[in-house]
């Protein structure tokens, strides 16, 4: 009986330890590639790095005139230089110094007036604005940038929230890293991207556990994308808050006491 009891006790302890580490490691890996590991070779994935985002009403453009011989014309475009340094030190300042695309798809610049930029890329908008400005100001070059590149990361990440991106492009892994990486209960093979389109919004599901995500058209993100990381079903069952260590300690203590009791009784 004692041997049977010891075997049962060992099985219970093993089961408890296994339960405590019930998140499979493969669910926590990025860019899994079984063949790559087996053959010890590298693979190249082609993706489109070009930013094809097209301006829509509500977007904000930061526009500044530089390298000009017409200081008064540049000052009209740039606004009050005495306030710029202070204002650009915050997100609100960047917004205030930007030009908003109106509902009709136009922005309004001093001297130039209203110029339509809807459905243009930032570079195309810059070229159009430059052409219009050249009619009024001599030898002036414009800097045009999108000032409200926002991303929202939700779900099983360490720091969910909305993030501002101060660069022309960002990929999916960089966005996840901004949010502190995925948690241990993230379902990395079902990451949803919600993207604005001309007709509304689209939802796509990508697998960050496979290396071919690098060739996906959704690898590089666009302004106002929402990334939602699904939780594993094990979290939905409430295992994240289950006191594994406490239960394991109680089970181990109970089995030890029972074993001592049976040993003393058999003496």
Buried (B, 14 or more C-beta within 10 A) or exposed (E): EEEEBEEEBEEBBEEBEEEBEEBEEEBBEBBBBEEEEEEEEEEEEEBEEEBEBBBBEEBBBBBBBEEBEBEEBBBBBBBEEEEBEEBBEEEEBBBBBBBBBBEEBBBEBBBBEEBBBBEBBBEBBBBBBBEBBBEBBEEBBBEBBBBBBEBBBBBBBEEBEEBEBEEEBBBBBBBBBBBEEBBBBBBBBBBBBBBBEEEEEEEEEBBBBBBEBBEBEBBBBBBBBBBBBBBBEBBEEEBBEBEBEEEBEEBBEEBEEEBEEEEEEEE
